[in-house]
Amino acid sequence: MEPRESPPRPDRAALADRLRRLPRQLVRRSPFEGDIRPTRVPLIAFGSGRPTAPFPHPWNYHEPIRILESFFWNADAEEGTGRHCRFLEVAGFAPVLVVRDPGLIRAISTKTGAQEGQFDRDTLPSVGIARATGRDSLLYANGPSWKHQKKLSTPPFARTTLFQPEQFGEFEKTFRQTVRCRLGVLETKLDETGAPVRVRLEPEIKAVMLEMLVNNFFGADVPYEEIRQRYVPALEHVIDHIVTDTVVNKLGIPLRVMPRVTRGIARAKEARAVFEALTDLALASRGSGGGLWAQFNSDASDAALRSNIRVFLAGALEATTSYASWAVAHLAQNTRAQDRVYDEVRQISTYTPDTLRAAPYLGHVLEETLRLTPSLYFHPRRATADTWVETLSGRRLHIPKGNNILLDVWHANRHEDHWGVARTGHPAGEFVPERWEGLERCPHAKELLHFGFGHGPRFCPGKHLGQLEVALVVGAIVQLFRFRAVTPDNPAKAGVSTKPADGVLVDLQRRGESPGRTEPTLTESAD
Ligand code: HEM
């Protein structure tokens, strides 16, 4: 049962907005008012050295972080408020405002919700997601429909549900068994070779994350090999297709109606069918109350929940894999930090909220990971009405109706002005977990938000589940292995989320062995 979608219809209100904007656009007057004055960026800037054009097209869409970067090209030379707030405007189109000012990101996120005149989550960058998962999901819906979706599908994720002592103990145990069992396979490989093994850890992390989600959380019983061989590749394909589909499929033709004329389309259809089969499996144990379904006191039909289950499967897999992969990648580059985490987790046998509180350095590593390398690197918004926003320090900005907004969390979080030496004691572009020690007491604490799980009403409902999974996986890897990055730096690749470009390629050895004994052995997944 693939998501059904009607082809887009011309929107009269949008047309009226275009006409309303046009006279101002033709004389190039800024659409914004207030004491924050966004700076205009040129559409074309040949010879400027700018990394790419400030909009996605078929030749640059696979480098979204560079597209965002191009908005802030030479911005550091600017002194005014446009340094962290820029816009692109082409006559006939809505302006695109890009913000890397945490105070303004906070103000706009706080005002994103279902109330009249609040910002929407902009659906433009996620049309591909909607075509793959359905429009009636928490991620895609806006206004009253979003509120309805939230009521329908989030109760099992709430901290009060997940962290009820009895409930949590059982849940954590199955999670831990899954992680331990999968890492045991790597241990055996190391024992067999008797030497460090060179391995890409991201595929291992991804398979464990999907297993925890499908079997432990949704209570299904899918064998690990099937998860790894069948479902992980299909979901990867669906997620890759989402990105291409958003940029290239401008006509919005649903995959369902496309003929299998190319190998690519046939492959995309196969992957989508496997994704549907996995959604069936996740829903199948609802009747017997398997996994967290027992907490799901809703009379909504399976059909009404289906889009959200698809979002939870694909979105949670993507976000948790990204988060845990980055944490392991950073620790692989910073072996001193890795050893400090080991000192904390070596004695931990269960990952409860209490034991996690007793491992503050692991907590700092995870915070620092989300700050420097957030999984969701921008948050899209759209102004549904002419709106004033105000930062905690009283700076104001008037954003006209219809504006598209990109909250550029990636660049905000690594800018020296916001997270640098003056504010946190450490350079913003470096991975330094120690930055978080005592930070809550600093005078700017309220403004030091990294937005790793979002902010305001559209905050991530899967935060507690995700944090538990990531802490468990990272803690268990550090407990068992010592690992070193093979490449000296850690560039990012970005699609729906960000990930380390090398797939977390590390030399792995068991803890307790002396480092660098022999040359590493290559495994299949390192090729
Ligand atoms: C641990 C890794 C995760 C990270 C870093 C993460 C990050 C985020 C962020 C930043 C947002 C807000 C986006 C915005 O403001 O536009 C968000 C929203 C969301 N997340 Fe997560 N997430 C994670 C795990 C999960 C999990 C495990 C689930 C579900 C099983 C989930 C489901 C959702 C949904 C449905 C939304 C949309 C909420 C709404 O609009 O009301 N996430 N996530």
Boltz pocket constraint, residues with backbone or C-beta under 6 A from the ligand:
constraints:
  - pocket:
      binder: B
      contacts: [[A, 121], [A, 138], [A, 139], [A, 141], [A, 150], [A, 311], [A, 312], [A, 313], [A, 315], [A, 316], [A, 319], [A, 320], [A, 323], [A, 375], [A, 376], [A, 378], [A, 379], [A, 380], [A, 451], [A, 452], [A, 453], [A, 454], [A, 455], [A, 457], [A, 458], [A, 459], [A, 460], [A, 461], [A, 462], [A, 463], [A, 465], [A, 466], [A, 467], [A, 470]]
      max_distance: 6.0
